[in-house]
Amino acid sequence: MKIAVLGTGYVGLSTGVCLSQIGHHVTCMDINEQKINQLRKGISPIYEPGLEDLLTSNMVAGRLHFTTSLNEALADAETIVVAVGTPQGDNGAADLSFLVQATKDISSHITPENIIVIKSTVPVGTNDFVKKMMEDRCGFKVKMVSNPEFLRQGSAIEDTLKADRIIIGSESAEAAGKIQEMYRPLNVPMLLTSTRSAEMIKYASNAFLATKISYINEIANLCEAVGADVQDVARGMGKDKRIGEAFLNAGIGYGGSCFPKDVKALLHTAGLNGIEFPLLKETIAINEYQRELLVTKALKRFGGLKGKKIAMLGLAFKPETDDMREGPSIPIAVELTKLGAEVVAYDPVATENARKIIGDTIKYAGSIHEAIAEANAVFIVTEWNEVKCIDVAEMVWNMKEPIIFDGRNCLSEEKIRVCSSVEYYPVGKPPIII
Ligand SMILES: NC(=O)c1ccc[n+]([C@@H]2O[C@H](COP(=O)([O-])OP(=O)(O)OC[C@H]3O[C@@H](n4cnc5c(N)ncnc54)[C@H](O)[C@@H]3O)[C@@H](O)[C@H]2O)c1
């Protein structure tokens, strides 16, 4: 199949690369010239394990192309996949301006045979709205499919090639059938639904996962108060198949380009339809509180943070990505700076992106060793492997004070217990003070 993908962000690029990997001819188009120039050289503009290898091998095989020209991308494409960003807009609603622009642009290039696949996360009713807008412009019935994406940054390729499910929402049986064919080589379970149900499945899934995180975080806060260990509690809960083990890691809350905006967008949709959805409001409120947790704990421990050197380990919103969008590291850095602390941060891949957001109010180190030297405390913000593998005894030896606030519960108790002197404050577990 000949496919055009609009948008080469985390979703568009991973989708384009994976569709070419299963034998389709794919042209990825983006309005960002710099990204396309990099991609043409076989360089991925984002950090995503395994992506660059598949990118180059499919380019060499002649199945994957990149362009900034819509004409070129759509020239002989049968299927057009739209994967442009839908960031958070006013009042929590999704900002659909990129999507509206992209679909307006394609209206003048498409034929009745084309299938338009909306992969961007969009509120219920958006596919219908876009379809009408396109039909008003081009004067014929447009075949649309809502095909929301569920990949996780950091494992985007694996998640795309081995997805749990593919959702195909359409009012056109012919279009749904063709998209099923497109994905058939992946051998992944597919669920055919109405367009509106497909749109809803995406938001309902993300909001559920975010709520699961906020739930375990609130349990963690209660565990601290009553002297229980949230990791044992989560293990015990997770063994129940009805609950499951995933998304029960207590910590400093969810972030990233999806959960925060998708929960708010779903709440906005609920509001528009006269439904209060207080559960989602609490999910958001707990997450806000959780993002402050390490600063709150440090303030309690030190009394004040003026002049204290805090080493922040990790900046990306989660490991294996360089994405900083809605990362808890941002409010933590801002708050620490406001309180007069000197912050030195280290991240293996997200430093450049962090600098664009946080700026030079904090310092950036080239290694963990450099960040922790003479620090009064370490904040673990992202559970990178490099951080999990730290020799804790050696680390605290190089600090001014051996104090660790672990926002991801990623250091093992054994590693802490070998230290001759340490104060270790995890989330939802009793501290270890030696
Ligand atoms: N990032 C994720 O983990 C993830 C997971 C599932 C779903 N989603 C959803 O997928 C969508 C894309 O997310 P992303 O993280 O890949 O976004 P992104 O911001 O990383 O990338 C979007 C890309 O679209 C390009 N673009 C904007 N307007 C365009 C146009 N008219 N024509 C061509 N390209 C255009 C931008 O230049 C950018 O490169 C969003 O709706 C998001 O909510 C994201």
The ligand as an SDF file (V2000), in Angstrom:
LIG
                    3D

 44 48  0  0  0  0  0  0  0  0999 V2000
    3.7660   11.1080   22.0060 N   0  0  0  0  0  0  0  0  0  0  0  0
    3.0770   10.0370   22.3940 C   0  0  0  0  0  0  0  0  0  0  0  0
    3.5400    9.2330   23.1870 O   0  0  0  0  0  0  0  0  0  0  0  0
    1.6920    9.8050   21.8640 C   0  0  0  0  0  0  0  0  0  0  0  0
    1.0870    8.5600   22.0650 C   0  0  0  0  0  0  0  0  0  0  0  0
   -0.1910    8.3440   21.5680 C   0  0  0  0  0  0  0  0  0  0  0  0
   -0.8620    9.3580   20.8990 C   0  0  0  0  0  0  0  0  0  0  0  0
   -0.2540   10.5810   20.7400 N   0  0  0  0  0  0  0  0  0  0  0  0
   -0.9820   11.6130   19.9970 C   0  0  0  0  0  0  0  0  0  0  0  0
   -0.4730   11.6390   18.6600 O   0  0  0  0  0  0  0  0  0  0  0  0
   -0.4560   12.9790   18.1590 C   0  0  0  0  0  0  0  0  0  0  0  0
    0.9610   13.3780   17.7750 C   0  0  0  0  0  0  0  0  0  0  0  0
    1.7540   13.3530   18.9270 O   0  0  0  0  0  0  0  0  0  0  0  0
    3.3490   13.5120   18.8610 P   0  0  0  0  0  0  0  0  0  0  0  0
    3.8460   13.3290   20.2480 O   0  0  0  0  0  0  0  0  0  0  0  0
    3.8820   12.6570   17.7800 O   0  0  0  0  0  0  0  0  0  0  0  0
    3.4320   15.0600   18.4430 O   0  0  0  0  0  0  0  0  0  0  0  0
    4.7180   15.9320   18.1050 P   0  0  0  0  0  0  0  0  0  0  0  0
    4.4270   17.2720   18.6060 O   0  0  0  0  0  0  0  0  0  0  0  0
    5.9500   15.2120   18.5570 O   0  0  0  0  0  0  0  0  0  0  0  0
    4.7610   15.9490   16.5030 O   0  0  0  0  0  0  0  0  0  0  0  0
    3.7850   16.5330   15.7100 C   0  0  0  0  0  0  0  0  0  0  0  0
    4.4140   16.8490   14.3600 C   0  0  0  0  0  0  0  0  0  0  0  0
    3.3960   17.3210   13.4780 O   0  0  0  0  0  0  0  0  0  0  0  0
    3.9830   18.3080   12.6270 C   0  0  0  0  0  0  0  0  0  0  0  0
    2.9260   19.0880   11.9650 N   0  0  0  0  0  0  0  0  0  0  0  0
    2.1450   20.0670   12.4760 C   0  0  0  0  0  0  0  0  0  0  0  0
    1.3020   20.5310   11.5350 N   0  0  0  0  0  0  0  0  0  0  0  0
    1.5360   19.8020   10.4110 C   0  0  0  0  0  0  0  0  0  0  0  0
    0.9720   19.7950    9.1090 C   0  0  0  0  0  0  0  0  0  0  0  0
   -0.0060   20.6400    8.7560 N   0  0  0  0  0  0  0  0  0  0  0  0
    1.4550   18.9370    8.1980 N   0  0  0  0  0  0  0  0  0  0  0  0
    2.4660   18.0800    8.5310 C   0  0  0  0  0  0  0  0  0  0  0  0
    3.0480   18.0360    9.7510 N   0  0  0  0  0  0  0  0  0  0  0  0
    2.5730   18.9010   10.6880 C   0  0  0  0  0  0  0  0  0  0  0  0
    4.8640   19.0820   13.5730 C   0  0  0  0  0  0  0  0  0  0  0  0
    5.8340   19.8470   12.8690 O   0  0  0  0  0  0  0  0  0  0  0  0
    5.4630   17.9520   14.4090 C   0  0  0  0  0  0  0  0  0  0  0  0
    6.6760   17.4790   13.8400 O   0  0  0  0  0  0  0  0  0  0  0  0
   -1.0510   13.8410   19.2680 C   0  0  0  0  0  0  0  0  0  0  0  0
   -2.4380   13.9670   19.0380 O   0  0  0  0  0  0  0  0  0  0  0  0
   -0.8090   13.0220   20.5240 C   0  0  0  0  0  0  0  0  0  0  0  0
   -1.7360   13.3010   21.5510 O   0  0  0  0  0  0  0  0  0  0  0  0
    1.0050   10.8160   21.1840 C   0  0  0  0  0  0  0  0  0  0  0  0
  1  2  1  0
  2  3  2  0
  2  4  1  0
  4  5  1  0
  4 44  2  0
  5  6  2  0
  6  7  1  0
  7  8  2  0
  8  9  1  0
  8 44  1  0
  9 10  1  0
  9 42  1  0
 10 11  1  0
 11 12  1  0
 11 40  1  0
 12 13  1  0
 13 14  1  0
 14 15  2  0
 14 16  1  0
 14 17  1  0
 17 18  1  0
 18 19  2  0
 18 20  1  0
 18 21  1  0
 21 22  1  0
 22 23  1  0
 23 24  1  0
 23 38  1  0
 24 25  1  0
 25 26  1  0
 25 36  1  0
 26 27  1  0
 26 35  1  0
 27 28  2  0
 28 29  1  0
 29 30  1  0
 29 35  2  0
 30 31  1  0
 30 32  2  0
 32 33  1  0
 33 34  2  0
 34 35  1  0
 36 37  1  0
 36 38  1  0
 38 39  1  0
 40 41  1  0
 40 42  1  0
 42 43  1  0
M  CHG  2   8   1  16  -1
M  END
$$$$
